Amino acid sequence: MPRPQKKRHVCQMPLHHQFGPYNESAHVLETVILTVDELETIRLMDYEGYDQEDAAEQMQVARTTVQRIYNEARKKIADALVSGKQLYIEGGEVIVCDKDCDRCVHPNRLRKHQIVNTEENHE
């Protein structure tokens, strides 16, 4: 019997759940399902600039788990883009962090790779 899947921590649920080609003539498009934890790895590593170790710490899972989730997410996104499929974001075993969580990077906070100069030079 396999070990139960550990829930991944995410900063917030996605604001947008569907992406795809604009095609009025297509009634039924093929779809790709990207889970919320897969989106979180893409957000942390590609958008926020985290390495696998930092992303794993943020999501409270092993680095190898983040690597596996990230690789699967990239394959799904590539399939949707190259094949012109609809991309839906849904599902996954996740825990949504509190907005006051110091570990999380919420949209209203600075991204990790941004540099802020808090001292003004008045010389």
C-alpha positions as CSV (number, residue, x, y, z in Angstrom):
1,M,0.0,0.0,0.0
2,P,1.5,3.4,-1.0
3,R,2.2,6.1,1.5
4,P,-0.4,8.8,1.6
5,Q,0.5,11.9,-0.3
6,K,1.7,14.8,1.9
7,K,-0.3,18.0,1.3
8,R,1.7,20.8,-0.3
9,H,1.6,24.3,1.1
10,V,0.6,27.1,-1.4
11,C,0.4,30.8,-0.7
12,Q,-2.9,31.3,-2.4
13,M,-5.4,29.6,-4.8
14,P,-5.0,30.7,-8.4
15,L,-6.9,33.8,-9.5
16,H,-7.3,32.4,-13.0
17,H,-8.3,28.8,-13.7
18,Q,-8.5,28.5,-17.4
19,F,-6.2,29.4,-20.3
20,G,-6.2,28.4,-23.9
21,P,-6.2,29.4,-27.5
22,Y,-8.9,31.8,-28.8
23,N,-10.8,29.7,-31.3
24,E,-14.4,30.5,-31.8
25,S,-14.9,27.5,-34.2
26,A,-13.7,24.9,-31.8
27,H,-16.5,23.6,-29.7
28,V,-14.6,20.9,-27.7
29,L,-10.9,21.4,-27.2
30,E,-8.6,18.9,-25.7
31,T,-7.6,19.9,-22.2
32,V,-4.7,19.6,-19.9
33,I,-5.2,19.7,-16.1
34,L,-2.5,21.5,-14.1
35,T,-2.9,21.0,-10.3
36,V,-2.6,23.8,-7.9
37,D,0.7,22.4,-6.5
38,E,2.1,22.2,-10.0
39,L,1.2,25.8,-10.6
40,E,2.9,26.7,-7.2
41,T,6.2,25.1,-8.3
42,I,6.1,27.1,-11.5
43,R,5.3,30.3,-9.6
44,L,8.0,29.8,-7.1
45,M,10.8,28.6,-9.4
46,D,10.1,30.4,-12.7
47,Y,8.3,33.6,-11.5
48,E,9.8,34.1,-8.1
49,G,13.3,32.8,-8.9
50,Y,13.5,30.2,-6.1
51,D,15.8,27.2,-6.5
52,Q,14.5,23.7,-5.9
53,E,15.6,23.7,-2.3
54,D,13.9,27.0,-1.4
55,A,10.7,26.0,-3.2
56,A,10.7,22.7,-1.3
57,E,11.0,24.6,2.0
58,Q,8.3,27.0,1.0
59,M,5.9,24.1,0.1
60,Q,7.1,22.0,3.0
61,V,8.0,18.9,0.9
62,A,11.2,17.2,-0.1
63,R,13.4,18.7,-2.8
64,T,13.0,15.6,-4.9
65,T,9.2,16.0,-4.7
66,V,9.4,19.6,-5.9
67,Q,11.6,18.5,-8.8
68,R,9.1,15.8,-9.8
69,I,6.1,18.2,-9.5
70,Y,8.0,20.9,-11.5
71,N,9.0,18.6,-14.3
72,E,5.4,17.3,-14.7
73,A,4.1,20.9,-14.7
74,R,6.5,22.0,-17.4
75,K,5.5,19.0,-19.6
76,K,1.8,19.8,-19.2
77,I,2.3,23.5,-20.0
78,A,4.4,22.7,-23.0
79,D,1.7,20.3,-24.2
80,A,-1.0,22.9,-23.9
81,L,1.1,25.6,-25.7
82,V,2.4,23.5,-28.5
83,S,-0.7,21.5,-29.1
84,G,-3.2,24.4,-28.7
85,K,-5.0,22.7,-25.8
86,Q,-7.1,24.3,-23.0
87,L,-5.2,24.5,-19.7
88,Y,-7.2,24.2,-16.5
89,I,-5.8,24.7,-13.1
90,E,-7.6,22.5,-10.5
91,G,-7.2,19.9,-7.9
92,G,-4.2,18.7,-5.9
93,E,-3.7,18.0,-2.2
94,V,-2.8,21.5,-0.9
95,I,-3.0,23.6,2.2
96,V,-3.5,27.3,1.6
97,C,-1.4,29.4,3.9
98,D,-2.7,32.2,6.0
99,K,-2.1,35.7,4.5
100,D,0.0,36.6,7.5
101,C,2.4,33.7,7.0
102,D,6.0,34.9,7.0
103,R,7.1,32.0,4.8
104,C,4.8,32.9,2.0
105,V,5.2,35.4,-0.8
106,H,1.9,37.0,-1.4
107,P,1.1,39.1,-4.5
108,N,1.0,42.3,-2.3
109,R,4.6,41.6,-1.0
110,L,7.8,42.0,-2.9
111,R,9.1,39.1,-5.0
112,K,12.2,37.4,-3.6
113,H,14.5,38.6,-6.4
114,Q,13.5,42.2,-6.1
115,I,16.0,44.5,-4.4
116,V,14.7,47.4,-2.2
117,N,16.9,50.2,-1.1
118,T,15.5,51.3,2.2
119,E,18.2,54.0,2.9
120,E,18.0,57.2,1.0
121,N,21.3,58.9,0.2
122,H,21.1,62.6,1.0
123,E,24.7,63.6,0.5
